Amino acid sequence: MLIDVIILASGAAIAAILGAMLGCVEKLKENWLKCETRYGILAFGGGALLAAVSLVLVPKGMHSQPACLAISSFAVGAVWFMFVDRFFTRRGSPVSQFMAMMLDFVPEAIVLGAIITSNYREAVFLAAIIAAQNFPEGFNAYREITQKSTGILRGKAMLLIIAGALSGIVWALVGFFLCRPDSMPLGLLMTFCAGGIFYLVFRNIAPQARVENNWYPSLGAVLGFMFGMAGHAMI
């Protein structure tokens, strides 16, 4: 089972790295992706994040704790990451997309490690959902960080995303060794991160995915949420 945890978490991490690599290709070939396609990928990531919040993090988090505690931790997560977002924005460090990726990846990786011993099939499908979310999120995170950056900072951005993605393997092992799927601390972590994700989606991701006089990119969010629904149904 330990090897299975590492393999599944590694697959989800590689998806984020591949997404960031796609962002590198776009930087080298400016006309390779049209504006609408870029915003469609951005919206897809937002839809996948909302699917993770509504179908995975909040339902599983509320199942293991009192409703008042779940609501409170959700609110605290949103407020906390509002301050974190403001902190980085004021210092010219646009990392909200990276924060969203890690907020999503960390609790889901822990859940992945925690549930694999009790429901291997659910763990495999959860890993597939995480990978599908991580690909556009890695792309979006790299694009946001390097939008007005020099070559040196672009390299650091790639290293940051690689390190963040690979840390998911560590978090999956934490879940495997230390957490139970129905434990209250795990539930608190999930609702706390869900509140942060919800804030970031409507503060940063959704506004950036809007294109004047073009309605197609918005369908990316619908497709992202539909993918999460399909994965949830299979689980």
C-alpha positions as CSV (number, residue, x, y, z in Angstrom):
1,M,0.0,0.0,0.0
2,L,2.9,2.4,0.7
3,I,4.2,2.1,-2.9
4,D,0.6,2.7,-4.1
5,V,0.4,5.9,-2.2
6,I,3.7,7.2,-3.6
7,I,2.7,6.2,-7.2
8,L,-0.8,7.9,-7.0
9,A,0.5,11.0,-5.4
10,S,3.4,11.2,-7.8
11,G,1.0,11.0,-10.8
12,A,-1.0,14.0,-9.4
13,A,2.3,15.9,-8.8
14,I,3.5,15.3,-12.3
15,A,0.3,16.7,-13.7
16,A,1.0,20.1,-12.0
17,I,4.6,20.1,-13.4
18,L,3.4,19.3,-16.9
19,G,0.9,22.2,-16.7
20,A,3.7,24.5,-15.7
21,M,5.8,23.2,-18.6
22,L,2.9,24.1,-20.9
23,G,3.1,27.6,-19.6
24,C,6.8,27.7,-20.5
25,V,6.0,26.6,-24.1
26,E,3.5,29.4,-24.4
27,K,6.1,31.9,-23.3
28,L,8.5,30.7,-26.0
29,K,5.8,30.7,-28.7
30,E,3.5,33.6,-28.1
31,N,1.0,32.7,-30.8
32,W,0.9,29.0,-29.9
33,L,-2.2,29.5,-27.7
34,K,-4.8,32.1,-28.4
35,C,-6.1,34.4,-25.7
36,E,-9.5,32.6,-25.5
37,T,-7.7,29.2,-25.0
38,R,-5.6,30.6,-22.1
39,Y,-8.6,32.0,-20.4
40,G,-10.5,28.7,-21.0
41,I,-7.7,26.8,-19.2
42,L,-7.8,29.4,-16.4
43,A,-11.6,28.9,-16.1
44,F,-11.3,25.1,-16.2
45,G,-9.0,25.3,-13.2
46,G,-11.5,27.4,-11.4
47,G,-14.3,25.0,-12.1
48,A,-12.2,22.1,-11.0
49,L,-11.4,23.9,-7.7
50,L,-15.1,24.6,-7.1
51,A,-15.8,20.9,-7.7
52,A,-13.1,19.9,-5.2
53,V,-14.7,22.3,-2.6
54,S,-18.3,21.3,-3.1
55,L,-17.9,17.5,-3.9
56,V,-14.8,16.5,-1.8
57,L,-13.5,19.0,0.8
58,V,-16.8,20.3,2.3
59,P,-18.8,17.1,2.3
60,K,-16.0,15.0,3.8
61,G,-15.0,17.7,6.1
62,M,-18.5,18.3,7.5
63,H,-19.0,14.6,7.9
64,S,-16.3,14.4,10.6
65,Q,-17.1,17.5,12.7
66,P,-20.0,19.5,14.2
67,A,-21.7,21.8,11.7
68,C,-20.8,24.9,13.7
69,L,-17.2,24.0,13.8
70,A,-17.2,23.3,10.0
71,I,-18.8,26.6,9.2
72,S,-16.4,28.4,11.5
73,S,-13.3,26.8,10.1
74,F,-14.5,27.6,6.6
75,A,-14.9,31.3,7.5
76,V,-11.5,31.4,9.2
77,G,-9.9,29.8,6.1
78,A,-11.4,32.4,3.8
79,V,-10.4,35.4,6.0
80,W,-6.9,34.0,6.6
81,F,-6.1,33.6,2.9
82,M,-7.6,37.0,2.2
83,F,-4.9,38.5,4.4
84,V,-2.2,36.2,2.9
85,D,-3.4,37.2,-0.6
86,R,-3.2,40.9,0.3
87,F,0.2,40.4,1.8
88,F,1.7,39.0,-1.4
89,T,-0.2,41.4,-3.7
90,R,1.1,44.5,-1.9
91,R,4.7,43.2,-2.3
92,G,4.2,42.5,-6.0
93,S,4.3,38.7,-5.6
94,P,1.3,37.2,-7.6
95,V,1.1,33.7,-6.1
96,S,-2.7,33.4,-5.6
97,Q,-2.9,30.7,-8.3
98,F,0.0,28.7,-6.7
99,M,-1.7,29.2,-3.3
100,A,-5.0,27.8,-4.8
101,M,-3.1,24.8,-6.2
102,M,-1.5,24.0,-2.9
103,L,-4.7,24.7,-0.9
104,D,-6.4,22.1,-3.0
105,F,-3.5,19.6,-3.3
106,V,-2.5,19.4,0.3
107,P,-5.7,18.3,1.9
108,E,-6.7,16.1,-1.0
109,A,-3.2,14.4,-0.9
110,I,-3.7,13.8,2.9
111,V,-7.1,12.3,2.2
112,L,-5.7,10.2,-0.5
113,G,-3.1,8.7,1.9
114,A,-5.7,8.3,4.6
115,I,-8.4,6.4,2.6
116,I,-6.2,4.1,0.5
117,T,-6.1,1.4,3.2
118,S,-9.9,1.4,3.5
119,N,-11.0,2.0,0.0
120,Y,-8.4,1.6,-2.7
121,R,-10.9,2.2,-5.6
122,E,-11.9,5.6,-4.1
123,A,-8.2,6.5,-3.7
124,V,-7.5,5.8,-7.4
125,F,-10.3,7.9,-8.6
126,L,-9.4,10.7,-6.1
127,A,-5.9,10.7,-7.5
128,A,-7.4,11.1,-11.0
129,I,-9.4,14.1,-9.9
130,I,-6.4,15.7,-8.3
131,A,-4.3,15.2,-11.4
132,A,-7.0,16.7,-13.6
133,Q,-7.2,19.8,-11.3
134,N,-3.4,20.1,-11.0
135,F,-2.7,20.3,-14.7
136,P,-4.6,23.6,-15.3
137,E,-3.6,24.9,-11.9
138,G,0.1,24.3,-12.6
139,F,-0.3,26.1,-15.9
140,N,-2.2,29.0,-14.3
141,A,0.2,29.3,-11.4
142,Y,3.2,29.6,-13.7
143,R,1.5,32.0,-16.0
144,E,0.5,34.3,-13.1
145,I,3.9,34.3,-11.5
146,T,5.9,34.9,-14.7
147,Q,3.5,37.3,-16.5
148,K,5.8,40.3,-16.1
149,S,9.0,38.5,-14.9
150,T,12.5,38.1,-16.1
151,G,14.1,34.8,-17.2
152,I,15.7,34.3,-13.7
153,L,12.3,34.6,-11.9
154,R,10.7,32.3,-14.4
155,G,13.2,29.6,-13.5
156,K,12.5,30.2,-9.8
157,A,8.8,30.0,-10.5
158,M,9.2,26.6,-12.1
159,L,11.3,25.4,-9.2
160,L,8.6,26.7,-6.8
161,I,5.9,24.7,-8.6
162,I,8.0,21.6,-8.8
163,A,8.7,21.7,-5.1
164,G,5.1,22.4,-4.2
165,A,3.9,19.6,-6.5
166,L,6.4,17.0,-5.1
167,S,5.5,18.0,-1.6
168,G,2.1,16.4,-2.3
169,I,3.9,13.0,-2.0
170,V,5.0,13.9,1.5
171,W,1.5,15.0,2.5
172,A,0.0,11.8,1.1
173,L,2.4,9.9,3.3
174,V,1.4,12.0,6.3
175,G,-2.2,11.0,5.6
176,F,-1.2,7.3,5.2
177,F,0.7,7.1,8.5
178,L,-1.0,9.6,10.8
179,C,-4.6,10.2,9.7
180,R,-7.9,8.4,9.7
181,P,-10.5,9.3,7.0
182,D,-13.1,10.2,9.6
183,S,-10.9,12.1,12.1
184,M,-11.9,15.6,13.2
185,P,-8.5,17.3,12.6
186,L,-8.5,16.1,9.0
187,G,-12.1,17.5,8.7
188,L,-11.0,20.8,10.1
189,L,-8.1,21.0,7.7
190,M,-10.4,20.3,4.7
191,T,-13.1,22.9,5.6
192,F,-10.4,25.5,6.4
193,C,-8.7,25.0,3.0
194,A,-12.1,24.9,1.3
195,G,-12.8,28.4,2.7
196,G,-9.5,29.7,1.3
197,I,-10.1,28.1,-2.1
198,F,-13.6,29.6,-2.3
199,Y,-12.1,33.1,-1.6
200,L,-9.3,32.7,-4.1
201,V,-11.6,31.5,-6.9
202,F,-13.9,34.5,-6.7
203,R,-11.2,37.0,-5.8
204,N,-8.6,36.1,-8.4
205,I,-9.4,33.2,-10.8
206,A,-13.0,34.0,-11.9
207,P,-12.3,37.7,-12.7
208,Q,-9.2,36.9,-14.7
209,A,-11.0,34.3,-16.7
210,R,-13.4,36.9,-18.2
211,V,-12.9,38.0,-21.8
212,E,-14.8,40.9,-23.3
213,N,-17.3,39.9,-26.0
214,N,-16.4,36.3,-25.8
215,W,-18.5,33.7,-24.1
216,Y,-16.5,30.5,-24.8
217,P,-13.9,30.7,-22.0
218,S,-16.7,30.6,-19.4
219,L,-17.6,27.1,-20.6
220,G,-14.1,26.0,-19.3
221,A,-15.4,26.5,-15.8
222,V,-18.5,24.4,-16.6
223,L,-16.3,21.7,-18.1
224,G,-14.0,21.7,-15.0
225,F,-16.9,21.3,-12.6
226,M,-18.4,18.6,-14.8
227,F,-15.2,16.7,-14.7
228,G,-15.3,16.9,-10.9
229,M,-18.9,15.7,-10.9
230,A,-18.0,12.7,-13.1
231,G,-15.1,11.8,-10.8
232,H,-17.3,12.1,-7.8
233,A,-20.0,9.9,-9.4
234,M,-17.4,7.2,-10.1
235,I,-16.2,7.3,-6.6
